[in-house]
Amino acid sequence: MADLRCDLAGIRSPNPFWLASAPPTDKAYNVRRAFAAGWGGVVWKTLGEDPPVVNLSSRYGAIGFEGRRMAGLNNIELISDRPLATNLAEIKEVKRDFPDRALVVSLMVPCVEESWKAILPLVEETGADGVELNFGCPHGMSERNMGAAVGQVPEYVEMVTRWVKAGTRMPVIVKLTPNVTSILPPAHAALAGGADAVSLINTIQSVIGVDLDRMAPEPVVDGMGTHGGYCGPAVKPVALRMVGEIARDPELSGLPVSGIGGISTWRDAAEFLAMGATSLQVCTAAMHHGFRIVEDMISGLSNWMDGKGYARIADVTGRAVPNFVPWNRLNMNFHTLAHIDQERCIGCGLCYIACEDTSHQAIAALRIDGARRYEVIEAECVGCNLCAHVCPVPDCIEMRPQPVDGVLTWPDHPANPRRRESERAG
């Protein structure tokens, strides 16, 4: 069987599935249940200074899509609202009882060196395996000049990371905010500050919806609402892109990554690993389905790795990164044509409607012996894939690659004005 053991910057766990810093990791009761279910590690819900913050009611808003509940989840919850001493005592007990599991402590204190240096020895004394610096919380704490207010300024990311590295022997993971124009400057700053790893993404600033009766953003708190942090399956594409951007950057390629953002299945996990992650953090899926969801993730990932011949996590990590390239490196000569499997086709016409109304009019609507039939007009098909995506029948529409006449990328394309200027100058 595949070896799922994970090592992220010296933090070891029996599998790469960790619970992210969030409500599921708020107390010993939850974490013990998670470890009993098989989770390889947890990042304890973010600790701050005393007195604790005050959380609100209600805290969550959600979007469903085509019958799926919580395709996207919005929260306005803050860091732990429990006393620091209580959290630290429980962390120590849990780590003592589960020495083989990764136990990382998320931290967020004011952007003052003394505050960071004061809390680090307290965490070290618990025996925790590392700390994660929460530079991503997009609501509540950012208004207090913490969280995303730090993570959005690379100079602050580097500065605080340096403070922490100077004040602890523990591995330091920097949790990055996606609420930036580019993920690379804060990632470079974390590395410059001495970070041992980064984790991403944190939640995305959002308003999940508006209550049209109360005329307030959701979730509604006593008649008013605010922006919150968006997570769940809907954010996976954003997270995969940012993880991949870090993994393919030559100056960051050796920086370990803990991938976060919409991981709900073993396939999601495999995709994050392929895009450069070493460990995986999960939150919304556990809140939706409970801790035992990890059993399917473990068995599914293990079976897939066995089938592909991957012996260990490191064999998967980064496999897709060499093929994750800027747009201008894609082959402009590559072409596909849609092909409709008439035996599978149910005659719904969705492919025809989508192509006729919004694409390239490359599907013909026919009547043969009184029955509807849809056929691809190959001379008009540009291979955009829209028909395959709207088709409700799996594998009914196949995009068939055509013979390739060499490789042509944008820098060498005749339409590139810079290329033409270079030829004239030559």
N, C-alpha and C positions, 0 to 999 in steps of 0.2 A: 504493500500500500504506500501511497505517497506520504512523504514526511512533511507534515504541516507545521512543524516547529518554526517559530518566528524569532528573529533577533533584530530589533530596531535600535541601533546605536547602543548596543550592549544591554538593552532591556529585553529579556527573554520571556517567551510564553509558549505553551504547548500548541497553540494554533494562532493564526493571525487575526482572529475575530475578537475585537475589544468593544466594549460599550463606551460610547463617547461621553464626555462630560455633559451631563443633562439630568433631568429628573430621575431617570432610572438608576443613577449612581449617587443619589443624594444621601444615602444612609447605609449602615451596615446590613440591615435587614434585606434591602434590595440586592446589594452586592453579593451577599452570601447566597441568595437564591440564584443569582446569575452564574456564579462560579459552580454551584451544584448542577446547573443546567448544561455546563460545558464551555462557557465563554473563556477565552484564553487570557483576557485581561480587562481592566476597566480604567477609565480616567475619571477619578472622583470628581463630583460636581464642584465647580469652582469655589474655592475658599477665598475669603477676604478678611479684612480687619474687623475686630469687634468695635462697636456693636453691630450686629448683623443687619443686612438690608431688610426691607419690608416688601414682600411680594403682594401681588394684586389678585383680585377675583373679579371676573374670570381672566384666564391667561392664554387660552388657545383659540385659534380659528382654523378652519380646514376647508379645502376644496376637494370635492369629489369629481370624478370624470368617467362618464359612461359606465356608471354602476360601481366604480371603484371608490371606496371610501378613503379619505385622507391621501389622495394623490399628492397633495401639497399641504403642509402644516405650517401655521404661523404661530409664534409664541411671543409673549411680552414678559416672560418670566426673567427674573434677575439671577444673580449668583446665589449660593446657599444662604438661606435665611436661618440657619441653625448656628449656635455659638461655635466659635472656632475651636475651643477646647473639646467640645463634644465630638466634632468631626475628627479631630486629631486622635482622640482616644479610640474611636471606632476604626480608623484607618490602621492603627497599630495592631489592634486585635485581629482584624481581618487578614492583614499581611502575615501575622504569626500563624494563623490557621490555614492559610493557603499560600505557602511559600513558593510554589511552582508557578503561580499566576502573576502576570504583570499587573502592578498596581501603581499607577501614575496619578499624581495630584495636580489638578488644575488650580492655578493661582491668578488672582487679580487684586492688586492693591494700588493705592495712588502712585502717580508717576514721580515718586521721590525715592532716592536711593536708600534712605534709612528704612523706609517701609518694606522694601523688598528684602533687605538684609536682615530685618527683624524676623520675618516669617520663615525664612529658609531653614534656620536651625531647628525650628519647631517641626517642620515637615521631615527633615532628615532623621530626627529622633524616632519617628514612627517606623522606620525601616522601609519606607516607600522606595520604589525602584527608580523614580524620576519625577520631574515636574514638567507640566505643560503650561506655558505662559499664554493666558487668554488675551490675545490682542485682536479679538474679533467680534465680541458682543456688540450688536448694532443698535441697541436700544437701552435706555435706562442708565447703564453704566457709562456709555459714551458721553452722555450729558454731564457726567461727573469727571470728564477728562480721563477716562479709562477705556478699556475694551478697544473698539474700533477707532476711537480717537487717538490711540497709540498706533494701532496697526496700519492706519492710513498714512502715517508719516514715517518713511523709511529711517530718518535720523533718530526718531524715538525708538523704533524697533531695535536698531543697533545699540543704542544707549542702554536701554533696559536689559537687553540680552547680555551685554557686557557686565552690568551690575550683578545679574543673577549668576553668570558663570564665575565671577570673582568671589561669589558668596556661598557656593555649594560644590560638593563633590559629585552630586547626582547628575545624570544625563539631563540635558535641557532640551525640551521640544518647544518650538515656537508655533503657536496656532495662528494661522494667517486669515485675514478677513478677505472675502471676495468683493467687498464693496470698494474697489479700486479700479482705476483705468487699466492697469497691468499688474499682474501678480508678481512679476519678476523683480521690480525694485525692492519691495519688502522682503522677498525671499533672499535676495543678495544681501540686504541689510542684516537679516537674521544670521546668515553665514558669516558675515564680517564681524558680527558681535560674538561669534563663537558657538552658535547653536549646534547641537549634536544631531538634530533632526527638525523637520517641520511637519505640521499637520494641517490639512486643508481639505474642504473649505469649512469655514464657519458659516453661520446663517446669512441669508441675503436680505437686505432691507426690503420691506414689503408692506403693503396694505392688502390683506387677504380678500376683502370685500366690504360692502357698505350695507348696513341694515337700513332698508328703505322705509321702514316704519318709524324707527327712532332717529333716522338720518344721522348716523354716526358710524365711523369705521369699526369693523369687527376685529377682535372681540370687544364688546362694549362694556365699559366700566363706569357704572353710575351715569350713563347717558353720554359718555365720551369715549373716544378711542385714540389710538396712536399707531405709528408704524412699529412693526415687529420684525422678528427674524424668520425667514422662510426656509423650510427644509423638507425632507421627504423625497419620494421618487422623482418628483418634478424637477429637482435641482441637480440630478445626476449628470446631465449633459454639461452643465456649467462646471461641475467639479472635475469631471474627466478631462476637460480641456485645460483647466488650470494645473492639475497634477501633471499632465503630459507636457505642458510648457516648461515646468520646472525640470522634469526629467530629461528633456532634450536640450536644455541650455548647457553648453560645454562647461561653464564655470560652476554650475550647480549639480552636475550629473552625479557627483559622489555624495550628495546630501540626501540621507534617508528621508523617505516620505511616508507619513501615516495618512492614508486616504479616507476622506469623509465626504458624504453627500449622496443620500438616496440609495444606499446599499441595502437591498431587501432580499436578494437571492444569491445563490452561489455564483450564478452567471455575472451578476453585478460585481461580485468580489473578484472573479477572474479578470474582468475588464479593467478594474482599478489596478490590479497587480500588473497586467500587461502594459498599462500606461505608466508604470513606474513606481507604484506603491509597494511598500514592504509589509506594513501592517494595515489593518482595516478597522475603522471605527463606525459603529452602528448606533442609531438612536431611534428614529421614527418607526422603523420596522419592529423594534422590540416593544415600543409603546403601543403599537397597533395590534401585534400578534402575541406578545408575551415573550419571555426569555427562551422558551424551548424552540423558537425559530432557528436558533443557532445549530440545532441538530441537523436540520436539512442543509444548512449552509456548509457545515463540516463534511457531511457525507457527499453532498453534491460536488463540492470542490475537489475532494479526494478522488471521487470516481472519474471526474473529468480529467484530472491530472494523470491518473493511471491510464486512461484511454489515450491520452496524447503523449505518454512517455515522459512526463515531467516528474522527476523524483523528489524535488523539494521546492519550496516557495521561491528560492533564489533563481530557479530555472525558469520561472514564469515572469518574475519582476522585470519590467522594461522590455519585454519581447516585442511589443508593438511600437515602441518609441522610434526606432529607425524609420518606420513607415509613416510616422506622424510628421508631416513636412509642411512648410509654408505653401500657400496656394500656387505660387509661381513655379514650384518644382513638380507639379502634377503634369502628366503627359497629355497634351492637348490633342494628340492624334488618337488617343484611346476612345473607342466608341462602342456603345451597346445598343441593341435593338430589343424592344419588347416582343415577347411571344406569348400568346394566350393559349393555354391548354384547353381545348374545346371540350374535352371529357370532364374536366373539373368545373368549367364555367357554369354558373347558375343563371346567367342571363339577366343579372340585376341592372347592368348598364352603368354602374358607377364609374367604371374606367372611361367609358365614352363621354359621360357628362363632364367629368373632370378635365379630360383632354380637349373636348370640344369648346367648353366655356372658358377655361383658364390656362390652356397650354398650347399645343401645336397642331390641333386638328388632325391627329395621326391615327385615329381609330375610326373605322367605318361601322355604322349601324346598318345591319342588313336584315332581310327577311328571307329565310330559306325554308321552303315547304311550310310557310306560315309561322315558323319559329324565329325568335330573335337570335341573331348571331353577331358577334363583334369580332372584327379582324383588324390587325395592325396594318396601317399603310406605311410600309417600311421607308419609302422615299421621304416621308414627312417626319418620321420618328427621330428625335434628337437624343433619346436615351436618358430622359430626365428622371425616370423612376416613379413619377407621380401615380401612374396607373397601378403599379405594383403596390404602392402604399395604400391606395384607397380600396383596393380589391378586398372583400371580406373573406375570400377563400384562400387558405394558405397554399403557396406554391402554384397557384393558378396562373399567375403572370410571372414569367421568368425574363430577366434581363440578360440577354445572350451577348457576350463580348464578340466583337468582329475582328478580323485580321488587322494587326497593327502595323502601320507603315512607319516604323522607327519611333523615336522619342522626340517630341517637340515641346519645350517648355517656354514660358513667357519671355524670359530674357532673350531667347533666340528667335522669337516669333517675328516674321516680317512686319507685322503691324506695330511693333515696338518702336516708337519714335527715337528712342536713344540708340537702338540698333541701327536705324537708318542714318542717323547723324554720324555714328561711328564708321559706317561703310563709306559715307561721303568723304569723311575726313581721311579715310584710308586711301 
